[in-house]
Amino acid sequence: MQTRTLGTTGPQTSALGLGCMGMSALYGDSDRSESLATVHAALDAGITLLDTGDFYGMGHNELLINEALRTAPAAARERAQISVKFGALRTVEGGFTGYDGRPNAVKNFAAYSLQRLGTDHIDIYRIARVDPDVPIEETVGAIAELVEAGHVRHIGLSEVGAQTLRRAAAVAPISDLQIEYSLLSRGIEEAILPTARELGIGITAYGVLSRGLISGHFTRDRKLAANDFRGMSPRFQGENLDRNLDLVDALRKIADQKGVSVAQTAIAWVLSRGTDIVPLVGARRRDRLTEALGALDITLDADDLSAIEHAIPPGAAAGDRYPTEQMAHLDSER
């Protein structure tokens, strides 16, 4: 397994991480046995970074990772690195009601996560979205206290803009910024990515396949389950979906010429953007994981990259990456 280092102060991780959210929430029903088998297959393949959130299935995902690690070989379990997002407030019905970044809340969230994960430390800890009522300095300061106490190894951030990134980095070392980055979501390139690089902060890129939209497997006539978040996502709606799948068709021609899949091409593109970027692949099944791992063997030369830019130029995506009410929570979009 190839490795990369998250920033100048972060850990060395596998070049691909496994995003585990879909095993518990937001993409319709999942198969628990297959989810556990997929985590085990990822560990066997050398993936070390497992990404979760304490609000994914209201703790379900952390318990799933706990079970996967308890039943994995000891060596794989010891290599595993867990990245946890916290702060999202949920209702019994599964709704989201905001974010809580108060210092006491940060420590409370961490205590529950450590219990559910069955571990004595969290490798990377980050608030999922900035709490607008709490200065980022206070939230990061609380995580820094958890680092000092040995409960957390590294501090991360999620979906923050360049100014917030600077403010946070002035408080404590930041290992990485987790943020959406793909051929359809390139907003970080203007200011956020250069700022992260200036500050020595790595990027863990989620949504590298735009929630399956550019995986090559999503079709125009696909019916989404009622509990699938994509049913509310602007990019999966009506004319937006048609326009975005036209972009995928253009990418498919390039993939076919190289003898690889569309998903592998899209992941390889993110990998090509810099060794300080670690893509998170949200595979829920072993076959999808195997496909994603194949991206590590793909080299995109200058002609390939030029062709991809022509097929999906910056800003080509139709529709926002989240519904309007969720876009309002993104410090990175301000």
PyMOL commands that set and color helices and strands:
alter all, ss='L'
color gray80, all
select helices_A, chain A and resi 21-23+32-44+60-70+74-79+103-117+136-148+162-169+187-189+192-199+229-232+234-236+238-258+262-272+286-297+302-311+324-327+331-333
alter helices_A, ss='H'
color red, helices_A
select strands_A, chain A and resi 3-5+12-14+17-19+49-53+81-86+88-90+96-99+122-127+152-158+176-180+202-206+277-281
alter strands_A, ss='S'
color yellow, strands_A
deselect
rebuild
show_as cartoon
